[in-house]
């Protein structure tokens, strides 16, 4: 699971207004979805300014962890290099691997395909923990253990709301370096 959220979205919305934020989001989502799909990610939800994507559902992919990590690095590179509707933006990303259930959720006549499970919740919590750790991409130990060829910095261990056990956190570093992608 990859969960991505824009930084400072509320103040940005106030600054650019409703039409401006729609333009910004559409440009931003276009770039992010293109990157995610190029790495076989499936966007299951847009939640305001947030994106939830999967990399092993609905089609199994033994390289899902590597693809999610590569997509995250490219997403960061895109927001660093481009303005959206004339505005610079930053985002935070949380990546986690674990069991989920996928399917249609909602009410009769108004269903959405999505995923649910503890793995989704943890990806969302990791995204949010980037604020506390001053990082851009936080990754769970489980995803790190399934990946190869990426550089990580151990960020620490913490108790995450909704989790019964402490979670080991790793920050994804820029390629060919051990430099974290800090804010």
Secondary structure, DSSP 8 states (H G I E B T S, - for coil): -EEEEETTHHHHHHHHHHHHHHHHHHHHHHHHHHHHHHTT-EEEEEETTEEEEESSSSS--TTHHHHHHHHHHHHHHHHHH--BTTB---EEEEE-----EEEEEEETTEEEEEEESHHHHHHHHHHHHHHHHT-SEEEEHHHHHH--S--EEEEEEE--TT-SS-EEEEEEB-TTS--B---
